[in-house]
Structure formats: C-alpha cells, structure tokens
C-alpha cells in the first residue's frame, strides 16, 4: 500500500501540481481547499505527511496544524508559505510542526526537508 499525503491549500493550481508531482512518485494524495475540510476529513495515523498552507481563506494554517496535532500528536506536518517572515520561521508555529518550506519548492527539496527533520526518508511504499 502506498503512503498517503494530505495537501491543504486554497489555491487549486497548487493542489493540482502537488497532487500530480507526488502521485507520479507513487504517493496517494488527498487534498483539501479549506482548513475546516482538512480537519473534518483527517483521521489519525492515515497520512505520512500533511502539507498545510500558511494562509487559507477560512483560517490560518497554524490553526489547522494545531487541530491536526490535537487529534494526532504524531502527525508529520510541514507548513508551506509564499511570503515567509523570518520572525515566523523562528516562532509562531505550533509545537510539533516539523517546520516550513517556502513556495515554490521542488519535490526533491520537500523530500530532503522531511528527511532532515525526521531523520528518515519519505517513502511512497513501506520499506526498510
């Protein structure tokens, strides 16, 4: 069974591109265009990674991350942003978030970031 990734972004083009790129690498990708939708659909232990945009139309990305971490403290969450304030990089993310990645980013940059933060590679299929 392939690993699942959840993308939470209110930009349809971003969701589509990430879904295609990660899907082409063997991941099962689900997406939500609103924070409330992501929180309602989330099930603990289901996703290898959750990518959350910093600014959504219905709530802030950190609010989504807080809700996900409350439901699943072991969730692997990376925040995405197109306009990072360096102060926000150092503080302001909920405890438990792996960190942030600045848009645009490549899938290889995402994988390297995940491995750096978790100490293990992000794999599409279970493996050693």
N, C-alpha and C positions, 0 to 999 in steps of 0.2 A: 504494500500500500504506500502511496506517495505521501510525503509530508504536506501539510496544509499551511497556507499563508493567508492572513486576512489583511486587506488593504482598506484603510478608512481615509477617504479623501473626497471632498465635494467637487473636485474637478473631474468630469467624466473622461477627458482625454488622458489624464494621469492614471486613473484606474485602468483604463483600457491598455495603455502602453505597459504598465507594470504587470498586468494580468498576462499579456502576450509574452513578455520577456521571461517572466518567472515560469509560466506554463511551458515555454519552449525548453526550459531547463529541467522539466519533469515534476514541477510542483503543482499541486492542486491549489488554485487560487480562488478565494471568495472576496467579494468587496462590498463595501457599504458607502453610500454617498452622504450619510449623516451620522453624527455621533450616537444619536438615540437608536438608530437602526443597528449599529455595531454592538451597542450594549445589550439590546434585546436579542440579538442573534448569537451572542457569544456563549460558548459552553467551555468550562474549564478543561484543560488538557487536550483540546481539539487542535490547536494551532502551534506549529513550531515557531512561528514569528507573527507578530502583529505590527504593521506599519501604520502610524497614525499621523495625519497632517496636523500641524500646529494650530491652524485656524480653519475651523469648519463653519458653515453657515448657522448651525443650530447650537453649537457650543465650542469651547476651546478644546484643543487636542489634549491638554493636560487633564481636563475633566473626564474625557473618555479614558485616558490612561489610568486615572485614579479609580474609576468604576471597574475597569477590567482587572486591575490589581487587587481590588477588594474581593472580586469574585474568584480570582486565581492569582495568589501571590507569586506563583512560579512562572507567570506569563512572561514571555520574551517580547518586549515592546521597544520599538525604535521610533522616535519622533522624526517627522520629516518637516522641513521648512524651506521656503524660498527666500526668506528675509530674516536671517538669524541675527539677533542682537547678541554680541559676545557675552553680555551680562547674563542673558537667558541660558547660555551654554553652561555657565558655571553654577547657576542656581535656578530654582523655579520649576524644574521638572519633578514630578512625584518620585519619591523614593521607590526604587525598584525598576524604573525605566532604564534600559541599557544605555541610552544616550540619544543624540540627534545626528541626523545626516542631512546635509544641505542639498536641496534640489538645484540643478539637475544632478543626478548621480547615475553611475553605471551599475549594472547588476554585480559586476566583479567588485566594485567598491563596497556595495552593500554586503556581499559575502565576506569580504575582508574585515569590514567593520564588525559584523556579527561574531566572527571568529576571534577577533581581538578582545571583544567584550565578554564573551562566554568561555573562551578557551577551547572551543570545539567548532568544527566546520558545520555549516548549514547544508544539510544533505536532503535531496529530494526523496530518497528512499532510505529506510533504515539500514544501517550498516555498522561496521566495527568502529 
